[in-house]
Amino acid sequence: MSGGTELHCSNGVEVKNPDSVSKNLSNGNGNGNCQNGDAKTFKIFIGYDPREDLAYEVCRYSLLKRSSIPIEIFPIKQSELRQKGVYWRERGKLESTEFSFSRFLTPFLANYEGWAMFVDCDFLYLGDIKELVDMTDDKYAIMCVQHDYTPKETMKMDGAVQTVYPRKNWSSMVLYNCGHEKNRALTPDVVNKETGAFLHRFQWLEDDEIGEIPFVWNFLVGHNKVVEGDQSMYPKAIHYTLGGPWFEQWKDCEFGDLWLNELEEYKKAAEKFIVPSLWANFKRVHEISTTDLHVLQKSHRVCVHSKNDGASIKLGDLLILLK
C-alpha cells in the first residue's frame, strides 16, 4: 500500500479565543481523505490512547486555542490504522501507549509532503504553534527537543513500565520534514517490523539530519525546571511524561493546575457550542427526533444511527449530550 490513508479529519482554522475554539471543535471528524487544500495549513498528528481520551481532547484544545495559523489535527488511533491495513504490529509488554510505534507513520499519513508534527497526547500547549513552525529548516529531516534524560522512576502513568534508552523522549514531539527523501524510509512495512531502538533513536537518519528545538517546547514535568524571572525558561508546551492529572494519582502533580484549568475551559466551550450545534445539524440532515436516536458507545467513539443514515461523532464533543 502506498501514499496516505483515509482518516477522520478535523478542519483546522485560526483560533484565538474560547468561543472560536468551540466553533472549531464542533467540526468534528469527517470521513474522507485528509487532503490539505491550503498549502499553509499545518498538520498535527496526536497520539491517541483510549485510556487518555481527555488528555487528547485537552491537548487538541490547547493547540487550537493558541494557534495564530491554520492547523489540522488528526488523532493517530491504532484501531483505525489496523482497520485500514497499515498497522499490524503486535503490542509488546514495554509499550506504555497504543501509539508507541504508530507515531512513526506520521510522514506516511501526511502523504510524504510538507512539514507535519507528531506529539504525544500528554502535552499541554501554552505557546502559539506558529513559533514552532517558524523554526522549521528544510536541511533537516526531523527536528525535536534533544533531551539528556534518564528517568529515575521505574513506573509511570497507571502502572506502565518506565523504559530507559538513548534519546529518551526525543520522539514524543517531532517536527517531520515529510518530503525529505530519508523519511520515505518510514513505510508501514518498516514501522511494523523495525525494532524500537531503530525507530525511537531515529536510526534511519544521520545525526546531522536531526535539528534541535528549544527544550521549552517539550518541557518534561519532574525533570526540567523553571528559572524565576527568566522568560526563556518558561514552558511553551508542558509534557506530563510520568503521568498527568487525568489519572487520579497524578492530580496534584507539578503544573497539574494548569491542565485542570484547561480541561474546565474545554468543557465550557463544549457545553456552550458543540452539543447544540451537533444536535441541530443531525435533526436537519436526518430529520429525526431524540427518540429516533440510538446512541452506541464503542471504544473511544460514539456512533449515532438513524433510520435514514449513520454517522459517528467524537465522544469528547458529546460530553453534555450524553449526561
N, C-alpha and C positions, 0 to 999 in steps of 0.2 A: 504494500500500500504506500502511495507517495502523496506528498502535499499535506495540507492541513486536514483536520477532521471536523465534522459538523458538531457545533457546540451550542449551548444555550447562551445567547448573547445578552449583555446588559449595556444599553446605549448610554455612553458617557457624554456628559455635557459640562459646560463651565459652571461650577457651583461655588458660591461664596458665602451662603448663609443657610441656616437650618430649613427655611421654607423652600428654597430652591433645591436643597438636598432631598427633601421629601418628594418633590416632584420627580426628581431623577430616579429615586428608589422605586417609584410607582411603575416605572417602565418594565420592571421585572426581567425575566429571562425569556426571550422569544426563541422559537425554533428557527433554524436556518444556519447557513454558513456564516462564520464571523469574518466577513469581508470588510475591510476598512475603507469606507467611501471617502474619508478625509485623510489625506496623507499626513496631516499634522496631528491626528488623533493618536494618543499614546496608549498602547495596550499593556494592561497589568493582569498577570495571572496569579491568583491567590490559592495557595494550597488549602484544600478543604478536607476536614475530618468530621464525621457525624458527631463525635464527642465534643467538638468545639464549634458548633454551629454559631453560637452567639459571638465567639471570638472572631469568626469570619465576618459576621454582619457588622461588628463594631470596626474592624479593620477597614472594611469596604466603605463604611460611612465616613470614617476619619479621612480617608483619601479623597472622597468626593467633596466633602465639606470644605477642604482647604485647597483644593486644586484650582489654579487660575488658568489652566489649559484644558482642552477637551481630552477626556480619558475614557477608555473602555475597560471594564473589569470583568474577568472571567474566572469562575471557580474551577480549579483542577480537581475533578471528582473521579475517584478511582472507578466507581461503579459505572459511570458513563463511558469512561475510556475502555473498560472491559467490554461493554456492550458494542462499542464501535470497533472492537478488534485491534486496538492499538496498544493495549496494555494487558499482559497475561502473566506477568511475573508473580510467583508465589510470595506471599508475605513472610519475611524472616522474623525470627524471635527478637532481633535487636531493632526492628523498625518501630519507632515510637509513634509514628503517624502514618496515615494512609498515603501521604504524598512524599514519603521518604525518597522514593526513586522517580515517581511520575513527574516530579518537578523538572526533571531534565528533558522533558518533552516540550518545554516552552518554545524553543526555536521552531520545532515541527508544527506546533499548534498555531504559531504566528506565520506559517507558510514560508519560513526562512526569509522573511522580508522585514527590513527596518529594525528599529530598536524596540525591545519589549522588556518588561521587568517581571521576574518571579519574586514572590515574597511569601513567607510562612504566614499563617493566619493569626499567629500570636503577636502581631505588631499593632501598635497604636501610633498613627502618624500625627505629629504636631507641626510639621512643616509643609510647605507647598511643594508638591511633587515636581513642579516646574524647575525648582532649584536643582533637583537631581537630574532631570532630563538635560538641563543645560550643561552638565558635566560630561555628557557622553562624548567620546572621542573615537572616531572610526578606525584609528590604528589598533584598537583593542578588540578582541573577540568577545570578552566579557569585562565587566567592571564590578567590583564588590568591596565591602569593608574587609580588610585583611587583618582579622583579629589574631593576636597572640594569646590564645585562650585555652587553658586546661582546667576543666571543671573539677572541683573538689568533691562534689556530691556524686553518689553512686546511683541515685534515683532522681527522676524528675516527673513533673506533671502528676498524673494519677497513678503513680507506681511504675511508670515506664523506666526502663533501664537507661542510665546515662552512659553513653559511649564516648571514648576518647580517641581521637585520631588527628593527624596533621591537618592543618587548615580547618579546624573545627569552627563551625558556624559561618564559614565563608559562603556556603551555598544557601544560607537561609534567606538572603536577599541578593539577587543578582540582576544586573543590567546586562541583557544579552544583545549583542550585535547580531541579530538573527540572519542577516545577509552575509556575514563573514563566512568565507569558504570553510574554515576549520569547524564551524558549528554545524555544517551539514553532516558531520560525523555522528551527530546525535539523532539517529534514526530510531524509530520504535524498536527495531531489532536490537540495536546496541543498548538502548536504555533498559530493555527487558533482560539482556543476557550479561552485561558487564558487571564487574564487581563494584561494591560500594566504594572501595578505595579509588578505582578508576574514575568514578563519577564525582564523588564528593571532593576529591583532590584536583579535579579538572585536568586529568592526565591526558586528555586529547589535545591539550594546549601546551605551548611553551610558556615559561614563566613571564617572558616579556610581552606576551599576548593578553596578560591579565592586568587590567588597570585598577587603580586604587581609589576608593571613595572615603571621605572622612568618617570616622567611627560614629559620629553623632547620628548618622543615618541607619545605624544598626546598633543602637545603644543597649548593651546587654545588662539587664537588671541583675544586680548582685555582683557584677564584675566591673563595669565602667562606672566612673564617679563624676558627679558634677562639681566643678570648681566654682565656689561662690564668687560672683562678680565677673566671671569670665563667660560672656555670652557664647563664645566659640565652643565651649564645652557642654552647652545645654543641648539635650537630645532633640533631634528633628524627628526621629522615629524610635519609639521605645519597643524593645524586644523582650517579652516575658519568657525567656528561653527555658527557665526552670519550672514555670507554671504561672498562670495568671489568675485574676480574680473571678473568672468564670468557674474555677474549681474552688470548692468550699474552703479547702485547707490553705488556699493562697489569697484569700480575700484581703488580708492585711499586708500583702507584700509591698515592697517599695514601688511607688508610682501607681499603686493599686487604685487610689482615689481618683486619679485622672481617668483610668479606664472605666471605672464605675460611673463617673460623671458623664462620660461619652455614651455609655450604654443608656442612661436615662434620657439623654438628649435624642438618641436614636429612636427610643420607644415613643417619645413625644412626637417626633416627626412622623413616625409610622401611624400613630393614632390620629394625627391631625389631617393627614392627606391620603396615605396609601390605601387604607381599607375602604373609605367612601368612594375613592376613585375606581378601585378594582371592582367593587360591588356594582357601581353604576355601569361600568363597562360590560360586565358579564350579563347584567339584565338587558342591556341594549343589544349586545351581539347575539345572545342565546334566547332572548325573550322568555326568561324563566323567572320564577319566584323563589323565595327562600326554601319553600318546601320541595321544590324540584331538585335541589342540590343534594348530592351525596358526597360528603367530604371524606376522603380516604387518605389517612396519613400513611405514607410509605417511606421509610428511612428518613431522609432529610427533606423530602418534598411533600407537598400536599396536592393531590390530584382532585380537581373539581370537575365532575362529569354531569352533563345534562342529557336530555333525550335527543337533542339535536347535534351535539358536538362534545368534544372533550378538550381540556386544556390543563396545564399544570402551572402552579404558582409557587414561588419561593415561600417556604414556611415562615421565614423572618418577616415577610411582607403581609402576613395574615395573623399577626400576634393578637390583634384586638378581635378580629372576626371569630377566632377560634376560642375566645374566652367563654 
